[in-house]
Amino acid sequence: MISSEKVFDMLPIVVDLYDKLDLDGYRKRIVEENKGKKDLNKEMLGIDMFKHILKNSKKVKEEVFEIVAIFGDITIEEAKAQSFSKTIGAIKEIVTDKETTDFLKQAMQ
């Protein structure tokens, strides 16, 4: 479980990340492209969004380090210096924490 204080510290950074990746525009584009289609493969749509995020990850590198630093109670420099597997582990823990993801979804709506 991630503390409420950490989530509130992360929230403005998550919104910046969301804006820099233009996830709202991407979502609207996908809805428009798939309008009227009955048999949508939600798994493929999820994979496409993941690819969009990966393709544009350079734009949000600093925000990712900020989020990892907050989560791990470390400095941004320490987050940048730690191993990639540790960074990915922290991100995985954040995005799989149900309470945190539910809160972030509600906060960004």
C-alpha positions in Angstrom: 0.0 0.0 0.0 1.2 3.5 -0.9 0.6 6.2 1.6 -1.9 9.0 0.9 0.9 11.6 1.3 3.0 9.9 -1.5 0.0 9.7 -3.8 -0.8 13.4 -3.3 2.9 14.2 -4.0 2.8 12.1 -7.2 -0.5 13.5 -8.5 0.7 16.7 -10.1 3.5 14.8 -11.8 1.1 12.1 -13.1 -1.0 14.8 -14.6 2.1 16.4 -16.2 3.0 12.9 -17.6 -0.6 12.4 -18.9 -0.5 15.8 -20.6 3.0 15.4 -22.1 2.0 12.0 -23.5 -1.3 13.5 -24.8 -3.1 10.5 -23.5 -6.4 12.3 -23.8 -5.8 13.1 -27.5 -4.6 9.6 -28.1 -7.7 8.2 -26.4 -10.0 10.4 -28.5 -8.2 9.5 -31.7 -8.6 5.7 -30.9 -12.3 6.2 -30.1 -12.9 8.0 -33.4 -10.9 5.5 -35.4 -12.9 2.6 -34.0 -16.4 4.3 -34.0 -19.0 1.8 -35.1 -16.8 -1.2 -34.8 -18.5 -4.0 -32.9 -15.8 -6.5 -32.3 -13.0 -4.4 -30.7 -10.1 -6.3 -29.2 -9.6 -4.5 -25.9 -6.3 -6.3 -25.3 -5.0 -5.0 -28.6 -6.2 -1.5 -27.8 -4.3 -1.8 -24.5 -1.2 -2.9 -26.2 -1.4 0.0 -28.7 -1.7 2.4 -25.8 1.3 0.8 -24.1 3.3 1.1 -27.4 2.2 4.8 -27.6 3.6 5.4 -24.0 6.8 3.5 -24.8 7.3 5.4 -28.0 7.0 8.7 -26.3 8.7 7.7 -23.0 11.6 10.1 -23.7 9.2 13.0 -23.2 8.4 11.9 -19.7 11.7 10.5 -18.4 12.1 13.2 -15.7 8.5 12.7 -14.5 9.1 9.0 -14.2 12.2 9.6 -12.1 10.3 12.0 -9.9 7.5 9.5 -9.3 10.0 6.7 -8.5 11.9 9.1 -6.1 8.7 9.9 -4.2 7.7 6.3 -4.1 11.1 5.1 -2.8 11.8 8.1 -0.5 14.9 8.8 -2.4 16.3 11.8 -4.3 15.7 12.1 -8.1 19.5 11.6 -8.5 19.3 8.3 -6.6 16.3 7.2 -8.7 18.3 8.0 -11.9 21.4 6.1 -10.6 19.6 2.9 -9.4 19.4 -0.2 -11.6 16.8 -0.3 -14.3 15.2 -3.4 -12.7 14.7 -1.5 -9.5 13.1 1.4 -11.3 10.8 -0.9 -13.2 9.9 -2.8 -10.0 8.9 0.5 -8.4 6.8 1.5 -11.3 5.2 -1.9 -11.4 4.4 -1.7 -7.7 2.8 1.8 -8.2 0.6 0.8 -11.2 -0.5 -2.5 -9.6 -1.6 -0.9 -6.3 -5.3 -0.9 -6.7 -6.1 1.9 -4.3 -3.5 4.2 -5.9 -4.6 3.5 -9.4 -8.3 4.0 -8.5 -7.5 7.3 -6.8 -5.4 8.5 -9.7 -8.1 7.6 -12.2 -10.7 9.5 -10.2 -8.5 12.5 -9.7 -7.8 12.8 -13.4 -11.5 12.6 -14.5 
